[in-house]
Amino acid sequence: MRNLTVGTSASIAALSLALALSACADDSAESSTDDEVGDTLAESGDSSSGSSSTGTGSEGQTSDTDTSTGTSTSSDTSTSSDTDTSSDTDTSSDTDTDMSSDTDTSSDTDTGGDPYAPWILSVDEPDSTTDMLVQISVVEGEVGETTVICADITLPDSIPSDTNFTSLTFNDQTLYASVGKQTNGDTLLLIDPCDCTATEIGSYGFTGVNGITSNELQVMFGASSNQDVIIDIDPETAMAVELNALPGDWGSTGLTWSDPEDNLLFGINASNDQLYTFDGDTTESLGSVPLSANFSSVGIEYHPGQGVLYACGVSGQASSLFSVDTEDGTTTLEAADVFEATCDNLAAPFGPVECIPQ
């Protein structure tokens, strides 16, 4: 019995020891699990954005607690490409404000092409057979300075060599003159300033046409001092028709058109030294004012670019250039001794004229 008791006791003791060892193993496992949870909670409290990476193992702490990958913010928080606005905000092409071509107004505001160049022309006749075409500057500070365009205009055989040029005008960019073929002021000539020749256009059917002028629409007017009428002249044929009677008896005369804005005709009658104004469409007389100077011959031209009415032929100063106030008739000397002979014709351009310096 002793041996059975001892054996039994030994068996009981061995069983008790086994149970104790088993309990210790369970405690160790629970403690290990509790430690991982604690680590995970600590990691959750951290600012790491990779908290789920610690759930990859429950057996060892090496991978469970290694947060080198889970907590790395090198790619997640990097804004190097997201916030780089080098291309998004580059407005070099979209907001390019170079307006070199858009705002270039060199041609719109350039006044070099002003159709009313600052000069007038006249045929100066120093002797009975010389007809010299001269350009006269009306630039401030240079008024009266002359440039010879043609030393002597070659006349057609049909026109006497001693004819008198009594009036000059541009029609568009073509230069015309009124001369005498059979009698004073009965024929229209075309003048080419490039070769200094004149071509006969024809006779008006009126005489004493010592004032001719044209408007911007190429309508040519004339004043006949013999018939005392204003006429409409065809620049292609020279044939003319009467438009309106001139007021009173006219002697030496000149006629000029104003400009598109005012559209008036101005005429000087040397017989009574009056400046007359006419409607540019109907040629109806609009009144007159006395001139402050005595005219013996008449050359007259309104220069639209200068806004000045130029005139010549003042008695005793017939080779000088004057201006006339269209409101009160005051006549003012602009330049003395401009011409070699008595002046009785003037013309201003409508645009660039070939072979004449602008």
Secondary structure as the mmCIF struct_conf table of DSSP 4:
data_model
#
loop_
_struct_conf.conf_type_id
_struct_conf.id
_struct_conf.beg_label_comp_id
_struct_conf.beg_label_asym_id
_struct_conf.beg_label_seq_id
_struct_conf.end_label_comp_id
_struct_conf.end_label_asym_id
_struct_conf.end_label_seq_id
HELX_RH_AL_P HELX_RH_AL_P1 ARG A 2 GLY A 45
BEND BEND1 ASP A 46 SER A 47
BEND BEND2 SER A 49 SER A 49
HELX_RH_3T_P HELX_RH_3T_P1 SER A 51 GLY A 55
BEND BEND3 THR A 56 THR A 56
BEND BEND4 SER A 58 GLU A 59
HELX_RH_AL_P HELX_RH_AL_P2 GLN A 61 THR A 65
TURN_TY1_P TURN_TY1_P1 SER A 68 THR A 71
TURN_TY1_P TURN_TY1_P2 SER A 74 ASP A 76
BEND BEND5 THR A 77 THR A 77
TURN_TY1_P TURN_TY1_P3 SER A 80 ASP A 82
BEND BEND6 THR A 83 THR A 83
TURN_TY1_P TURN_TY1_P4 SER A 86 ASP A 88
BEND BEND7 THR A 89 THR A 89
TURN_TY1_P TURN_TY1_P5 SER A 92 THR A 95
TURN_TY1_P TURN_TY1_P6 SER A 100 ASP A 102
BEND BEND8 THR A 103 THR A 103
HELX_RH_AL_P HELX_RH_AL_P3 SER A 106 THR A 109
TURN_TY1_P TURN_TY1_P7 GLY A 112 GLY A 113
BEND BEND9 PRO A 115 TYR A 116
BEND BEND10 PRO A 118 PRO A 118
STRN STRN1 TRP A 119 ASP A 127
TURN_TY1_P TURN_TY1_P8 SER A 128 THR A 129
STRN STRN2 THR A 130 SER A 137
BEND BEND11 VAL A 139 VAL A 139
TURN_TY1_P TURN_TY1_P9 GLU A 140 GLY A 144
STRN STRN3 THR A 146 CYS A 150
BEND BEND12 ALA A 151 ASP A 152
HELX_LH_PP_P HELX_LH_PP_P1 ILE A 153 ILE A 153
STRN STRN4 THR A 154 THR A 154
HELX_LH_PP_P HELX_LH_PP_P2 LEU A 155 PRO A 156
TURN_TY1_P TURN_TY1_P10 ASP A 157 SER A 158
BEND BEND13 ILE A 159 ILE A 159
TURN_TY1_P TURN_TY1_P11 SER A 161 ASP A 162
STRN STRN5 SER A 167 ASN A 171
TURN_TY1_P TURN_TY1_P12 ASP A 172 GLN A 173
STRN STRN6 THR A 174 VAL A 179
BEND BEND14 LYS A 181 THR A 183
TURN_TY1_P TURN_TY1_P13 ASN A 184 GLY A 185
STRN STRN7 THR A 187 ASP A 192
TURN_TY1_P TURN_TY1_P14 PRO A 193 CYS A 196
STRN STRN8 THR A 197 SER A 203
BEND BEND15 GLY A 205 GLY A 205
BEND BEND16 THR A 207 THR A 207
STRN STRN9 VAL A 209 SER A 214
TURN_TY1_P TURN_TY1_P15 GLU A 216 LEU A 217
STRN STRN10 MET A 220 SER A 224
TURN_TY1_P TURN_TY1_P16 SER A 225 ASP A 228
STRN STRN11 VAL A 229 ILE A 233
TURN_TY1_P TURN_TY1_P17 PRO A 235 THR A 237
STRN STRN12 ALA A 240 ALA A 245
HELX_LH_PP_P HELX_LH_PP_P3 LEU A 246 LEU A 246
BEND BEND17 PRO A 247 GLY A 248
BEND BEND18 SER A 252 SER A 252
STRN STRN13 THR A 253 TRP A 257
TURN_TY1_P TURN_TY1_P18 PRO A 260 ASP A 262
STRN STRN14 LEU A 264 ASN A 269
TURN_TY1_P TURN_TY1_P19 ALA A 270 ASP A 273
STRN STRN15 GLN A 274 ASP A 279
TURN_TY1_P TURN_TY1_P20 GLY A 280 THR A 282
STRN STRN16 SER A 285 PRO A 290
BEND BEND19 SER A 292 ALA A 293
STRN STRN17 PHE A 295 HIS A 303
TURN_TY1_P TURN_TY1_P21 PRO A 304 GLY A 307
STRN STRN18 VAL A 308 VAL A 314
TURN_TY1_P TURN_TY1_P22 SER A 315 GLY A 316
STRN STRN19 GLN A 317 GLN A 317
TURN_TY1_P TURN_TY1_P23 ALA A 318 SER A 319
BEND BEND20 SER A 320 SER A 320
STRN STRN20 LEU A 321 VAL A 324
TURN_TY1_P TURN_TY1_P24 THR A 326 ASP A 328
STRN STRN21 THR A 331 ALA A 335
BEND BEND21 ALA A 336 ASP A 337
BEND BEND22 PHE A 339 ALA A 341
STRN STRN22 ALA A 347 ALA A 347
BEND BEND23 PHE A 350 GLY A 351
TURN_TY1_P TURN_TY1_P25 GLU A 354 CYS A 355
BEND BEND24 ILE A 356 ILE A 356
#
